[in-house]
């Protein structure tokens, strides 16, 4: 692919990326070769089907994993090879390989969300010829929004088909959703006046690394709303033992 990973999203970005030597290949995080392989399979999906690209897949999986109730794999898988969920006919796509790679990323993201840990979103720097013609390359905020747009669009796709998250406390969702949806056009946010007002209060991202870090922070904040962790139980005090009855002294 012409796009490349941002190289310095955060000093935490590379933490915890490799599992121990005893881990199976199926449980290892996807490397750049795996991501390339996944994109190649998606590129083989024939028209008129509209597959997600790998960046959209990543945002979509996060949107699925943030639902308050787990979504059955059969329901969410079908939207990866076609945004509308139409079943694929026999074609050159290696469906088994595609699903294996997707499930590995799903497991990696689930572990990060469950443990509230940093993860590396699949966001790629845009080449100059991929930017909008009217974009000033010196405008870092605009370039960052264009680079993360596919990830955000994938996240929004998940909310379209699985609306459980959006049905939760709007006040609690507003701030983290604003960090994600700020990268969409305002006309895409219909009937979301409070969200638009929240977005208006945000400073533009300084650069792509800042925008990527906001995606991760927003994802983990949303997890606190849809999948709150139970408060740690207060340490129980030991039950006092009854006083020992004194033994009478012998005479």
GUVODO-801034 format. One record per residue: residue in three letters; x, y, z of N, C-alpha, C in turn. Coordinates in nm, 4 decimals. Layout:
// GUVODO-801034
rest/n.x/n.y/n.z/ca.x/ca.y/ca.z/c.x/c.y/c.z
Ala/X/Y/Z/X/Y/Z/X/Y/Z $
...
//
This chain:
// GUVODO-801034
rest/n.x/n.y/n.z/ca.x/ca.y/ca.z/c.x/c.y/c.z
Unk/0.0844/-0.1197/0.0000/0.0000/0.0000/0.0000/0.0874/0.1239/0.0000 $
Unk/0.0377/0.2330/-0.0541/0.1153/0.3556/-0.0592/0.1202/0.4247/0.0756 $
Unk/0.0278/0.3900/0.1635/0.0209/0.4573/0.2914/0.1136/0.3908/0.3918 $
Unk/0.1623/0.4702/0.4847/0.2541/0.4185/0.5852/0.2021/0.4501/0.7244 $
Unk/0.2395/0.3658/0.8200/0.2028/0.3926/0.9577/0.2671/0.5218/1.0053 $
Unk/0.1963/0.6019/1.0855/0.2653/0.7129/1.1497/0.3756/0.6580/1.2385 $
Unk/0.4897/0.7230/1.2392/0.6052/0.6656/1.3076/0.6152/0.7055/1.4529 $
Unk/0.5413/0.8079/1.4949/0.5581/0.8528/1.6333/0.4263/0.8965/1.6932 $
Unk/0.3260/0.8073/1.6865/0.1944/0.8424/1.7404/0.2024/0.8709/1.8889 $
Unk/0.2819/0.7967/1.9601/0.2940/0.8125/2.1041/0.4104/0.7292/2.1519 $
Unk/0.4778/0.7709/2.2591/0.5833/0.6857/2.3116/0.5317/0.5519/2.3600 $
Unk/0.4003/0.5404/2.3790/0.3438/0.4135/2.4230/0.3080/0.3233/2.3071 $
Unk/0.3200/0.3728/2.1863/0.2628/0.3019/2.0727/0.3203/0.1638/2.0506 $
Unk/0.4443/0.1411/2.0854/0.5027/0.0106/2.0605/0.5023/-0.0796/2.1818 $
Unk/0.4436/-0.0328/2.2911/0.4459/-0.1127/2.4131/0.3533/-0.2322/2.4002 $
Unk/0.4024/-0.3484/2.4459/0.3165/-0.4661/2.4513/0.2788/-0.5232/2.3169 $
Unk/0.3597/-0.5002/2.2139/0.3205/-0.5444/2.0810/0.3509/-0.6916/2.0550 $
Unk/0.4457/-0.7503/2.1270/0.4846/-0.8887/2.0998/0.4535/-0.9768/2.2184 $
Unk/0.3923/-1.0907/2.1913/0.3610/-1.1841/2.2971/0.4803/-1.2741/2.3213 $
Unk/0.4725/-1.3534/2.4238/0.5832/-1.4393/2.4619/0.6114/-1.5460/2.3584 $
Unk/0.7292/-1.6116/2.3683/0.7686/-1.7104/2.2683/0.6761/-1.8301/2.2608 $
Unk/0.5989/-1.8555/2.3656/0.5081/-1.9693/2.3644/0.3753/-1.9400/2.2984 $
Unk/0.3513/-1.8139/2.2615/0.2228/-1.7780/2.2031/0.2130/-1.8316/2.0607 $
Unk/0.0924/-1.8717/2.0205/0.0724/-1.9230/1.8862/0.0672/-1.8084/1.7869 $
Unk/0.0913/-1.8416/1.6588/0.0867/-1.7378/1.5555/-0.0506/-1.6734/1.5488 $
Unk/-0.1559/-1.7522/1.5762/-0.2918/-1.6990/1.5684/-0.3191/-1.5935/1.6741 $
Unk/-0.2405/-1.5916/1.7818/-0.2632/-1.4941/1.8882/-0.1675/-1.3765/1.8801 $
Unk/-0.0758/-1.3776/1.7837/0.0200/-1.2687/1.7695/-0.0467/-1.1481/1.7045 $
Unk/-0.0094/-1.0261/1.7473/-0.0592/-0.9063/1.6781/-0.0195/-0.9088/1.5309 $
Unk/-0.1001/-0.8482/1.4480/-0.0696/-0.8439/1.3057/0.0465/-0.7486/1.2791 $
Unk/0.1414/-0.7936/1.1959/0.2504/-0.7056/1.1567/0.2150/-0.6418/1.0222 $
Unk/0.3071/-0.5621/0.9679/0.2762/-0.4904/0.8443/0.2494/-0.5861/0.7282 $
Unk/0.3184/-0.7008/0.7272/0.2916/-0.7988/0.6223/0.1520/-0.8557/0.6316 $
Unk/0.1046/-0.8779/0.7542/-0.0320/-0.9293/0.7736/-0.1350/-0.8252/0.7309 $
Unk/-0.1084/-0.7001/0.7652/-0.2017/-0.5938/0.7269/-0.2085/-0.5821/0.5752 $
Unk/-0.0920/-0.5924/0.5114/-0.0869/-0.5897/0.3644/-0.1659/-0.7066/0.3069 $
Unk/-0.1504/-0.8253/0.3667/-0.2219/-0.9432/0.3184/-0.3728/-0.9249/0.3326 $
Unk/-0.4155/-0.8664/0.4432/-0.5576/-0.8422/0.4631/-0.6104/-0.7445/0.3585 $
Unk/-0.5360/-0.6370/0.3331/-0.5800/-0.5417/0.2312/-0.5864/-0.6076/0.0936 $
Unk/-0.4927/-0.6950/0.0650/-0.4944/-0.7646/-0.0643/-0.6211/-0.8487/-0.0801 $
Unk/-0.6624/-0.9159/0.0268/-0.7853/-0.9950/0.0194/-0.9068/-0.9045/0.0007 $
Unk/-0.9085/-0.7926/0.0695/-1.0199/-0.6990/0.0546/-1.0247/-0.6420/-0.0868 $
Unk/-0.9069/-0.6212/-0.1460/-0.9011/-0.5679/-0.2822/-0.9558/-0.6677/-0.3839 $
Unk/-0.9615/-0.7959/-0.3475/-1.0119/-0.8979/-0.4404/-1.1643/-0.9071/-0.4403 $
Unk/-1.2283/-0.8390/-0.3478/-1.3754/-0.8421/-0.3453/-1.4271/-0.7748/-0.4723 $
Unk/-1.5095/-0.8444/-0.5502/-1.5534/-0.7891/-0.6795/-1.6655/-0.6866/-0.6615 $
Unk/-1.6780/-0.5938/-0.7566/-1.7955/-0.5066/-0.7567/-1.9189/-0.5906/-0.7880 $
Unk/-2.0356/-0.5460/-0.7447/-2.0659/-0.4163/-0.6843/-2.0488/-0.4130/-0.5318 $
Unk/-1.9868/-0.5150/-0.4746/-1.9682/-0.5171/-0.3301/-1.8680/-0.4087/-0.2901 $
Unk/-1.8853/-0.3554/-0.1706/-1.8023/-0.2441/-0.1236/-1.7354/-0.2826/0.0078 $
Unk/-1.6172/-0.3422/0.0000/-1.5481/-0.3824/0.1231/-1.4905/-0.2619/0.1955 $
Unk/-1.4690/-0.2760/0.3255/-1.3960/-0.1753/0.4004/-1.2476/-0.1876/0.3653 $
Unk/-1.1722/-0.0787/0.3793/-1.0274/-0.0931/0.3696/-0.9738/-0.1227/0.5092 $
Unk/-0.8442/-0.1521/0.5219/-0.7949/-0.1987/0.6513/-0.8098/-0.0939/0.7615 $
Unk/-0.7980/0.0341/0.7274/-0.8160/0.1370/0.8294/-0.9613/0.1416/0.8760 $
Unk/-1.0544/0.1291/0.7820/-1.1957/0.1227/0.8186/-1.2246/-0.0015/0.9021 $
Unk/-1.1637/-0.1146/0.8652/-1.1821/-0.2377/0.9428/-1.1443/-0.2143/1.0880 $
Unk/-1.0339/-0.1446/1.1096/-0.9861/-0.1220/1.2455/-1.0841/-0.0368/1.3260 $
Unk/-1.1290/0.0731/1.2687/-1.2273/0.1558/1.3389/-1.3582/0.0822/1.3595 $
Unk/-1.3973/0.0035/1.2586/-1.5206/-0.0755/1.2677/-1.5131/-0.1753/1.3825 $
Unk/-1.4001/-0.2465/1.3941/-1.3863/-0.3441/1.5025/-1.3939/-0.2761/1.6388 $
Unk/-1.3325/-0.1589/1.6513/-1.3431/-0.0867/1.7788/-1.4878/-0.0499/1.8074 $
Unk/-1.5591/-0.0051/1.7052/-1.7001/0.0292/1.7234/-1.7838/-0.0905/1.7626 $
Unk/-1.7511/-0.2072/1.7094/-1.8218/-0.3303/1.7453/-1.7895/-0.3705/1.8890 $
Unk/-1.6620/-0.3642/1.9243/-1.6184/-0.4092/2.0571/-1.6677/-0.3186/2.1692 $
Unk/-1.7042/-0.1955/2.1382/-1.7510/-0.1022/2.2403/-1.9002/-0.1156/2.2693 $
Unk/-1.9678/-0.2039/2.1999/-2.1111/-0.2210/2.2264/-2.1325/-0.2755/2.3668 $
Unk/-2.2384/-0.2297/2.4341/-2.2622/-0.2777/2.5712/-2.2938/-0.4268/2.5776 $
Unk/-2.3468/-0.4825/2.4715/-2.3700/-0.6259/2.4619/-2.2863/-0.6795/2.3463 $
Unk/-2.2199/-0.7929/2.3694/-2.1341/-0.8495/2.2654/-2.2144/-0.8775/2.1386 $
Unk/-2.1545/-0.8431/2.0241/-2.2181/-0.8660/1.8945/-2.1692/-0.9992/1.8390 $
Unk/-2.2609/-1.0813/1.7925/-2.2247/-1.2107/1.7368/-2.1370/-1.1917/1.6129 $
Unk/-2.0329/-1.2741/1.6020/-1.9375/-1.2596/1.4922/-2.0051/-1.2700/1.3562 $
Unk/-2.1037/-1.3565/1.3439/-2.1716/-1.3717/1.2151/-2.2390/-1.2421/1.1717 $
Unk/-2.2781/-1.1597/1.2689/-2.3443/-1.0333/1.2366/-2.2452/-0.9277/1.1912 $
Unk/-2.1308/-0.9166/1.2617/-2.0398/-0.8082/1.2256/-1.9454/-0.8434/1.1115 $
Unk/-1.9153/-0.9728/1.0925/-1.8219/-1.0112/0.9859/-1.8719/-0.9721/0.8467 $
Unk/-2.0011/-0.9834/0.8244/-2.0531/-0.9645/0.6886/-2.0379/-0.8214/0.6381 $
Unk/-2.0209/-0.7245/0.7296/-2.0057/-0.5856/0.6861/-1.8621/-0.5513/0.6497 $
Unk/-1.7689/-0.6414/0.6717/-1.6290/-0.6145/0.6363/-1.6059/-0.6322/0.4870 $
Unk/-1.6633/-0.7348/0.4288/-1.6472/-0.7558/0.2849/-1.7517/-0.6808/0.2028 $
Unk/-1.8511/-0.6259/0.2692/-1.9474/-0.5382/0.2011/-2.0130/-0.4500/0.3058 $
Unk/-2.0023/-0.3195/0.2882/-2.0533/-0.2271/0.3891/-2.2011/-0.2511/0.4182 $
Unk/-2.2758/-0.2954/0.3168/-2.4183/-0.3212/0.3364/-2.4459/-0.4614/0.3889 $
Unk/-2.3424/-0.5425/0.4040/-2.3611/-0.6749/0.4612/-2.4089/-0.7810/0.3654 $
Unk/-2.3987/-0.7564/0.2355/-2.4436/-0.8565/0.1384/-2.3461/-0.9745/0.1375 $
Unk/-2.3975/-1.0978/0.1327/-2.3068/-1.2133/0.1313/-2.2283/-1.2208/0.0017 $
Unk/-2.0999/-1.2564/0.0140/-2.0139/-1.2663/-0.1037/-2.0476/-1.3917/-0.1845 $
Unk/-2.0499/-1.3806/-0.3167/-2.0610/-1.5005/-0.4001/-1.9241/-1.5672/-0.4088 $
Unk/-1.9152/-1.6870/-0.4628/-1.7834/-1.7475/-0.4858/-1.6961/-1.6540/-0.5696 $
Unk/-1.5747/-1.6292/-0.5229/-1.4845/-1.5371/-0.5924/-1.3424/-1.5709/-0.5509 $
Unk/-1.2472/-1.4866/-0.5877/-1.1061/-1.5164/-0.5629/-1.0611/-1.4805/-0.4217 $
Unk/-1.1507/-1.4287/-0.3403/-1.1136/-1.3918/-0.2036/-1.0882/-1.5183/-0.1213 $
Unk/-0.9757/-1.5223/-0.0518/-0.9472/-1.6312/0.0420/-1.0181/-1.5958/0.1733 $
Unk/-1.1428/-1.6392/0.1840/-1.2263/-1.5986/0.2971/-1.1687/-1.6481/0.4290 $
Unk/-1.1140/-1.7686/0.4298/-1.0579/-1.8223/0.5533/-0.9421/-1.7359/0.6012 $
Unk/-0.8523/-1.6993/0.5102/-0.7382/-1.6154/0.5476/-0.7854/-1.4781/0.5936 $
Unk/-0.8796/-1.4220/0.5201/-0.9311/-1.2898/0.5568/-0.9893/-1.2923/0.6975 $
Unk/-1.0727/-1.3917/0.7246/-1.1366/-1.3977/0.8561/-1.0357/-1.4260/0.9669 $
Unk/-0.9350/-1.5079/0.9373/-0.8322/-1.5356/1.0378/-0.7600/-1.4081/1.0778 $
Unk/-0.7242/-1.3273/0.9793/-0.6547/-1.2022/1.0078/-0.7452/-1.1056/1.0839 $
Unk/-0.8709/-1.0982/1.0440/-0.9650/-1.0089/1.1122/-0.9858/-1.0524/1.2566 $
Unk/-1.0008/-1.1830/1.2794/-1.0210/-1.2310/1.4158/-0.8983/-1.2055/1.5036 $
Unk/-0.7796/-1.2149/1.4450/-0.6598/-1.1840/1.5234/-0.6594/-1.0374/1.5671 $
Unk/-0.6956/-0.9494/1.4751/-0.7012/-0.8071/1.5124/-0.8138/-0.7830/1.6130 $
Unk/-0.9249/-0.8485/1.5947/-1.0367/-0.8368/1.6891/-0.9909/-0.8760/1.8290 $
Unk/-0.9170/-0.9862/1.8411/-0.8695/-1.0315/1.9719/-0.7696/-0.9337/2.0323 $
Unk/-0.6833/-0.8787/1.9481/-0.5845/-0.7825/1.9966/-0.6524/-0.6567/2.0501 $
Unk/-0.7500/-0.6058/1.9750/-0.8219/-0.4861/2.0188/-0.9056/-0.5146/2.1431 $
Unk/-0.9673/-0.6313/2.1481/-1.0483/-0.6653/2.2652/-0.9635/-0.6678/2.3912 $
Unk/-0.8433/-0.7244/2.3826/-0.7549/-0.7283/2.4992/-0.7160/-0.5873/2.5423 $
Unk/-0.6858/-0.5014/2.4462/-0.6480/-0.3641/2.4795/-0.7642/-0.2897/2.5452 $
Unk/-0.8834/-0.3058/2.4908/-0.9999/-0.2367/2.5466/-1.0351/-0.2928/2.6836 $
Unk/-1.0329/-0.4236/2.6976/-1.0659/-0.4856/2.8263/-0.9723/-0.4388/2.9371 $
Unk/-0.8438/-0.4230/2.9029/-0.7440/-0.3855/3.0032/-0.7139/-0.2358/3.0032 $
Unk/-0.7886/-0.1602/2.9187/-0.7706/-0.0156/2.9085/-0.6244/0.0175/2.8787 $
Unk/-0.5707/-0.0468/2.7756/-0.4315/-0.0289/2.7372/-0.4221/0.0358/2.5996 $
Unk/-0.3080/0.1008/2.5760/-0.2826/0.1609/2.4461/-0.2825/0.0544/2.3366 $
Unk/-0.3315/0.0926/2.2184/-0.3187/0.0096/2.0994/-0.2836/0.1017/1.9832 $
Unk/-0.2288/0.0441/1.8776/-0.1922/0.1223/1.7595/-0.3049/0.1178/1.6572 $
Unk/-0.3818/0.2251/1.6426/-0.4849/0.2241/1.5382/-0.4208/0.2110/1.4002 $
Unk/-0.4912/0.1445/1.3107/-0.4412/0.1314/1.1735/-0.4746/0.2597/1.0983 $
Unk/-0.3922/0.3586/1.1194/-0.4069/0.4888/1.0548/-0.2802/0.5128/0.9754 $
Unk/-0.2951/0.5609/0.8523/-0.1811/0.5737/0.7622/-0.1662/0.7169/0.7134 $
Unk/-0.0430/0.7600/0.7065/-0.0179/0.8914/0.6483/-0.0564/0.8902/0.5013 $
Unk/-0.1188/0.9977/0.4574/-0.1596/1.0057/0.3177/-0.0454/1.0574/0.2320 $
Unk/-0.0294/0.9979/0.1168/0.0643/1.0529/0.0195/0.0068/1.1829/-0.0350 $
Unk/0.0932/1.2669/-0.0888/0.0497/1.3984/-0.1363/-0.0618/1.3870/-0.2398 $
Unk/-0.0548/1.2832/-0.3267/-0.1564/1.2717/-0.4315/-0.2885/1.2164/-0.3805 $
Unk/-0.2939/1.1775/-0.2511/-0.4185/1.1264/-0.1942/-0.4948/1.2347/-0.1190 $
Unk/-0.4329/1.3489/-0.0963/-0.4999/1.4567/-0.0235/-0.5944/1.5310/-0.1159 $
Unk/-0.6941/1.5953/-0.0551/-0.7849/1.6777/-0.1325/-0.7064/1.7875/-0.2031 $
Unk/-0.7494/1.8221/-0.3219/-0.6755/1.9210/-0.4009/-0.6656/2.0556/-0.3302 $
Unk/-0.7652/2.0890/-0.2470/-0.7650/2.2193/-0.1817/-0.7024/2.2155/-0.0423 $
Unk/-0.6351/2.1059/-0.0097/-0.5731/2.0951/0.1220/-0.4316/2.1504/0.1178 $
Unk/-0.4038/2.2419/0.2072/-0.2685/2.2947/0.2217/-0.1880/2.1926/0.3016 $
Unk/-0.0812/2.1394/0.2430/-0.0053/2.0368/0.3121/0.0535/2.0893/0.4417 $
Unk/0.0612/2.2205/0.4561/0.1136/2.2779/0.5796/0.0083/2.2783/0.6893 $
Unk/-0.1178/2.2540/0.6530/-0.2260/2.2518/0.7508/-0.2281/2.1139/0.8155 $
Unk/-0.1542/2.0984/0.9262/-0.1393/1.9674/0.9886/-0.2719/1.9122/1.0381 $
Unk/-0.3590/1.9987/1.0920/-0.4868/1.9521/1.1453/-0.5737/1.8939/1.0347 $
Unk/-0.5801/1.9618/0.9201/-0.6607/1.9127/0.8089/-0.6034/1.7824/0.7529 $
Unk/-0.4719/1.7778/0.7392/-0.4080/1.6562/0.6897/-0.4311/1.5398/0.7858 $
Unk/-0.4265/1.5685/0.9157/-0.4510/1.4640/1.0154/-0.5934/1.4118/1.0047 $
Unk/-0.6898/1.5007/0.9893/-0.8291/1.4584/0.9781/-0.8512/1.3717/0.8542 $
Unk/-0.7865/1.4076/0.7448/-0.8005/1.3262/0.6240/-0.7377/1.1882/0.6440 $
Unk/-0.6270/1.1835/0.7185/-0.5586/1.0552/0.7390/-0.6397/0.9611/0.8270 $
Unk/-0.7099/1.0150/0.9275/-0.7846/0.9278/1.0188/-0.9283/0.9069/0.9729 $
Unk/-0.9666/0.9697/0.8623/-1.1063/0.9658/0.8191/-1.1563/0.8226/0.7991 $
Unk/-1.0756/0.7372/0.7362/-1.1212/0.6002/0.7114/-1.1473/0.5258/0.8414 $
Unk/-1.0601/0.5437/0.9394/-1.0789/0.4790/1.0699/-1.2108/0.5261/1.1320 $
Unk/-1.2335/0.6576/1.1278/-1.3558/0.7140/1.1860/-1.4790/0.6650/1.1096 $
Unk/-1.4681/0.6581/0.9775/-1.5813/0.6095/0.8977/-1.6135/0.4647/0.9327 $
Unk/-1.5102/0.3833/0.9576/-1.5351/0.2457/1.0000/-1.6036/0.2398/1.1346 $
Unk/-1.5596/0.3233/1.2272/-1.6236/0.3307/1.3585/-1.7707/0.3699/1.3437 $
Unk/-1.7979/0.4699/1.2607/-1.9352/0.5151/1.2395/-2.0204/0.4068/1.1741 $
Unk/-1.9601/0.3277/1.0852/-2.0325/0.2172/1.0223/-2.0812/0.1180/1.1274 $
Unk/-1.9969/0.0899/1.2249/-2.0376/-0.0024/1.3317/-2.1572/0.0530/1.4085 $
Unk/-2.1576/0.1843/1.4334/-2.2688/0.2427/1.5085/-2.3981/0.2424/1.4271 $
Unk/-2.3862/0.2457/1.2965/-2.5054/0.2418/1.2105/-2.5779/0.1082/1.2238 $
Unk/-2.5015/0.0000/1.2250/-2.5628/-0.1329/1.2270/-2.5813/-0.1882/1.3680 $
Unk/-2.5055/-0.1380/1.4623/-2.5135/-0.1856/1.6011/-2.5234/-0.0634/1.6924 $
Unk/-2.6451/-0.0128/1.7152/-2.6626/0.1164/1.7817/-2.6663/0.1107/1.9340 $
Unk/-2.6284/-0.0022/1.9938/-2.6383/-0.0123/2.1391/-2.5575/0.0930/2.2124 $
Unk/-2.4372/0.1186/2.1677/-2.3523/0.2192/2.2336/-2.4174/0.3564/2.2307 $
Unk/-2.4734/0.3935/2.1165/-2.5308/0.5268/2.1022/-2.6581/0.5449/2.1836 $
Unk/-2.7130/0.4370/2.2345/-2.8325/0.4476/2.3175/-2.8027/0.4691/2.4642 $
Unk/-2.6747/0.4764/2.5002/-2.6377/0.4972/2.6404/-2.6412/0.6456/2.6761 $
Unk/-2.6012/0.6777/2.7960/-2.6065/0.8138/2.8485/-2.5357/0.9118/2.7550 $
Unk/-2.6135/0.9986/2.6907/-2.5579/1.0897/2.5915/-2.4547/1.1837/2.6521 $
Unk/-2.4783/1.2281/2.7748/-2.3851/1.3211/2.8375/-2.2478/1.2574/2.8567 $
Unk/-2.2472/1.1287/2.8934/-2.1207/1.0594/2.9151/-2.0496/1.0287/2.7834 $
Unk/-2.1268/1.0109/2.6762/-2.0684/0.9777/2.5466/-2.0161/1.0995/2.4724 $
Unk/-2.0675/1.2167/2.5056/-2.0458/1.3349/2.4236/-1.8986/1.3681/2.4021 $
Unk/-1.8215/1.3741/2.5102/-1.6818/1.4157/2.4979/-1.5986/1.3174/2.4155 $
Unk/-1.6005/1.1858/2.4468/-1.5199/1.0950/2.3646/-1.5674/1.0845/2.2202 $
Unk/-1.6997/1.0887/2.1981/-1.7479/1.0839/2.0606/-1.7033/1.2068/1.9821 $
Unk/-1.6961/1.3207/2.0486/-1.6511/1.4426/1.9808/-1.5081/1.4286/1.9315 $
Unk/-1.4233/1.3614/2.0106/-1.2844/1.3419/1.9699/-1.2736/1.2555/1.8440 $
Unk/-1.3710/1.1679/1.8233/-1.3709/1.0810/1.7047/-1.4416/1.1489/1.5881 $
Unk/-1.5638/1.1976/1.6121/-1.6457/1.2478/1.5027/-1.6069/1.3882/1.4567 $
Unk/-1.5137/1.4516/1.5255/-1.4662/1.5825/1.4802/-1.4063/1.5749/1.3405 $
Unk/-1.3660/1.4564/1.2980/-1.3006/1.4404/1.1682/-1.3996/1.4186/1.0543 $
Unk/-1.5289/1.4132/1.0859/-1.6324/1.4020/0.9827/-1.6827/1.5400/0.9463 $
Unk/-1.7464/1.5500/0.8317/-1.8108/1.6755/0.7930/-1.9335/1.6982/0.8799 $
Unk/-1.9614/1.8239/0.9088/-2.0739/1.8567/0.9966/-2.2057/1.8025/0.9418 $
Unk/-2.2201/1.8016/0.8075/-2.3471/1.7535/0.7506/-2.3658/1.6038/0.7712 $
Unk/-2.2584/1.5330/0.8067/-2.2711/1.3898/0.8364/-2.3262/1.3647/0.9767 $
Unk/-2.3332/1.4684/1.0578/-2.3782/1.4536/1.1966/-2.5192/1.5090/1.2105 $
Unk/-2.6145/1.4393/1.1535/-2.7531/1.4843/1.1578/-2.8115/1.4651/1.2976 $
Unk/-2.8939/1.5616/1.3400/-2.9645/1.5540/1.4681/-2.8673/1.5269/1.5832 $
Unk/-2.7520/1.5896/1.5785/-2.6518/1.5715/1.6843/-2.6008/1.7070/1.7289 $
Unk/-2.6946/1.7956/1.7665/-2.6570/1.9330/1.7994/-2.5619/1.9402/1.9178 $
Unk/-2.5871/1.8592/2.0211/-2.5003/1.8643/2.1385/-2.3591/1.8173/2.1041 $
Unk/-2.3504/1.7167/2.0196/-2.2200/1.6665/1.9779/-2.1467/1.7718/1.8949 $
Unk/-2.2189/1.8373/1.8055/-2.1579/1.9425/1.7235/-2.1091/2.0568/1.8126 $
Unk/-2.1876/2.0916/1.9135/-2.1458/2.1975/2.0067/-2.0198/2.1564/2.0819 $
Unk/-2.0110/2.0284/2.1202/-1.8921/1.9799/2.1904/-1.7702/1.9842/2.0985 $
Unk/-1.7889/1.9456/1.9744/-1.6790/1.9486/1.8782/-1.6264/2.0909/1.8608 $
Unk/-1.7186/2.1873/1.8627/-1.6786/2.3276/1.8438/-1.5884/2.3780/1.9554 $
Unk/-1.5912/2.3131/2.0702/-1.5074/2.3575/2.1828/-1.3657/2.3001/2.1757 $
Unk/-1.3420/2.2055/2.0859/-1.2128/2.1368/2.0813/-1.1110/2.2156/2.0010 $
Unk/-0.9873/2.2137/2.0488/-0.8773/2.2677/1.9702/-0.8442/2.1690/1.8584 $
Unk/-0.8083/2.2182/1.7400/-0.7709/2.1245/1.6321/-0.6515/2.0390/1.6738 $
Unk/-0.6437/1.9151/1.6254/-0.5276/1.8324/1.6584/-0.4003/1.8976/1.6057 $
Unk/-0.2926/1.8884/1.6822/-0.1670/1.9524/1.6418/-0.1100/1.8873/1.5165 $
Unk/-0.1261/1.7558/1.5083/-0.0672/1.6806/1.3977/-0.1308/1.5424/1.3965 $
Unk/-0.0824/1.4551/1.3088/-0.1405/1.3218/1.2970/-0.1213/1.2409/1.4249 $
Unk/-0.0045/1.2509/1.4867/0.0192/1.1748/1.6095/-0.0805/1.2134/1.7171 $
Unk/-0.1105/1.3432/1.7275/-0.2083/1.3898/1.8261/-0.3477/1.3359/1.7946 $
Unk/-0.3854/1.3362/1.6674/-0.5174/1.2849/1.6288/-0.5294/1.1358/1.6586 $
Unk/-0.4213/1.0612/1.6326/-0.4227/0.9173/1.6597/-0.4360/0.8911/1.8090 $
Unk/-0.3630/0.9655/1.8887/-0.3717/0.9458/2.0331/-0.5123/0.9752/2.0840 $
Unk/-0.5780/1.0745/2.0237/-0.7155/1.1049/2.0639/-0.8103/0.9898/2.0308 $
Unk/-0.7883/0.9208/1.9190/-0.8729/0.8069/1.8854/-0.8641/0.6990/1.9923 $
Unk/-0.7416/0.6723/2.0376/-0.7230/0.5697/2.1401/-0.7869/0.6145/2.2712 $
Unk/-0.7611/0.7390/2.3098/-0.8168/0.7885/2.4362/-0.9688/0.7848/2.4330 $
Unk/-1.0273/0.8264/2.3208/-1.1731/0.8257/2.3095/-1.2284/0.6838/2.3172 $
Unk/-1.1607/0.5891/2.2531/-1.2057/0.4498/2.2568/-1.2096/0.3977/2.4001 $
Unk/-1.1054/0.4254/2.4766/-1.0993/0.3754/2.6137/-1.1982/0.4491/2.7043 $
Unk/-1.2222/0.5770/2.6775/-1.3244/0.6495/2.7537/-1.4634/0.5935/2.7244 $
Unk/-1.4895/0.5601/2.5999/-1.6188/0.5005/2.5652/-1.6350/0.3635/2.6306 $
Unk/-1.5256/0.2894/2.6418/-1.5324/0.1597/2.7093/-1.5726/0.1767/2.8552 $
Unk/-1.5284/0.2848/2.9172/-1.5672/0.3104/3.0559/-1.7174/0.3337/3.0689 $
Unk/-1.7796/0.3827/2.9604/-1.9240/0.4066/2.9623/-2.0013/0.2789/2.9305 $
Unk/-1.9610/0.2093/2.8250/-2.0390/0.0935/2.7802/-2.0049/-0.0351/2.8537 $
Unk/-1.8833/-0.0418/2.9072/-1.8399/-0.1632/2.9771/-1.7648/-0.1233/3.1044 $
Unk/-1.8343/-0.0561/3.1965/-1.7647/-0.0079/3.3163/-1.7090/-0.1222/3.3987 $
Unk/-1.5917/-0.0980/3.4510/-1.5304/-0.1983/3.5381/-1.5868/-0.1833/3.6784 $
Unk/-1.6149/-0.2935/3.7474/-1.6664/-0.2821/3.8843/-1.5635/-0.2165/3.9750 $
Unk/-1.6142/-0.1359/4.0664/-1.5237/-0.0725/4.1621/-1.4590/-0.1796/4.2477 $
Unk/-1.3311/-0.1613/4.2802/-1.2654/-0.2623/4.3645/-1.3332/-0.2741/4.4989 $
Unk/-1.3530/-0.3961/4.5424/-1.4195/-0.4193/4.6702/-1.3332/-0.3666/4.7842 $
Unk/-1.3984/-0.3041/4.8789/-1.3253/-0.2547/4.9953/-1.2659/-0.3724/5.0713 $
Unk/-1.1454/-0.3517/5.1184/-1.0792/-0.4590/5.1935/-1.1607/-0.4909/5.3185 $
Unk/-1.1973/-0.6152/5.3312/-1.2791/-0.6537/5.4462/-1.1934/-0.6641/5.5718 $
Unk/-1.2501/-0.6177/5.6786/-1.1786/-0.6256/5.8056/-1.1896/-0.7671/5.8619 $
Unk/-1.0837/-0.8152/5.9222/-1.0923/-0.9496/5.9819/-1.1914/-0.9511/6.0969 $
Unk/-1.2666/-1.0585/6.1050/-1.3627/-1.0714/6.2150/-1.2859/-1.0919/6.3454 $
Unk/-1.3117/-1.0066/6.4429/-1.2379/-1.0216/6.5692/-1.2699/-1.1546/6.6366 $
Unk/-1.1671/-1.2183/6.6871/-1.1862/-1.3438/6.7579/-1.2284/-1.3153/6.9015 $
Unk/-1.3131/-1.3996/6.9557/-1.3534/-1.3779/7.0964/-1.2317/-1.3938/7.1869 $
Unk/-1.2313/-1.3203/7.2932/-1.1169/-1.3310/7.3847/-1.1006/-1.4731/7.4377 $
Unk/-0.9783/-1.5133/7.4537/-0.9500/-1.6473/7.5056/-0.9807/-1.6529/7.6545 $
Unk/-1.0533/-1.7576/7.6900/-1.0862/-1.7728/7.8325/-0.9599/-1.8108/7.9100 $
Unk/-0.9299/-1.7361/8.0129/-0.8075/-1.7666/8.0883/-0.8116/-1.9039/8.1517 $
Unk/-0.6988/-1.9719/8.1489/-0.6885/-2.1032/8.2115/-0.6633/-2.0854/8.3594 $
Unk/-0.7435/-2.1463/8.4462/-0.7225/-2.1298/8.5916/-0.5834/-2.1805/8.6307 $
Unk/-0.5196/-2.1030/8.7159/-0.3878/-2.1422/8.7663/-0.4016/-2.2570/8.8657 $
Unk/-0.3135/-2.3559/8.8477/-0.3142/-2.4666/8.9413/-0.2550/-2.4239/9.0757 $
Unk/-0.3106/-2.4824/9.1763/-0.2536/-2.4556/9.3093/-0.1758/-2.5740/9.3573 $
//
